[in-house]
Amino acid sequence: MLSATGIECIRGTRRLFAGVSFTLEPGECLFVQGPNGSGKTSLLRILCGLARPESGEVRWNAEPVAALAEVYRAALAYCGHANALKDDLTPSENLLAAAALAGQPASREQARAALDALGVGQLDALPVRALSQGQKRRVALARLALAARRLWILDEPLTSLDARAAGTLAGLVDAHLANGGIAVLTSHQPIELRATPRVFAFA
């Protein structure tokens, strides 16, 4: 279970938001909406433990995430605006390196299957620098298919994706939720999920 209670965020002299509270049970998805600059990414970074709220608290299974440290990070898969890929490595080499850093080593066959799931397996002989922005985004999202994490936090995951790739991602999120996972995501584009997500909208 992921919960936020009275989260407040201040950047410089500006209060981005205050009083953000919600609870997500296994199988639930929260869709965070709002214009650019409203605080969507800041909220996701706080939920990930990458930034501290001015006030309020984030809890995972009723325990403060600040106290859980590595235990919380082991349950979390985060995909931010940046793809976080090494340009000189191939797609599968990027996935294998990320899996090793996350403490969940994977085989080349597992990495290739994850890339195939996102429709970029045929590009695995190329360095990432040779891929288009949409292809790079799919490689980054393939980490989700490879990582067994209970909580997915996705910041604008549909950026640079065509309709087919967006549908593939929706399928991955659907399967994650059906298996008892939890997801929080932002997007300026609609994402068609089988389960109706809860919506939190910034003004």
Buried (B, 14 or more C-beta within 10 A) or exposed (E): BBBBBEBBBBEEEEEBBBEBEBEBEEBBBBBBEBEEEBBBBBBBBBBBBEBEBBEBBBBBEEEEBEEBEEEBBBBBBBBBEEBEBEEEBBBBBBBBBBBEEBEEEBEEEBBBBBBBBBBBBEBBEEBBEEBEEBBBBBBBBBBBBBBEBBBBBBBBBBBBBEEEBBEBBBBBBBEBBEEEBBBBBBBEEEBEBEEEBBEBEBE
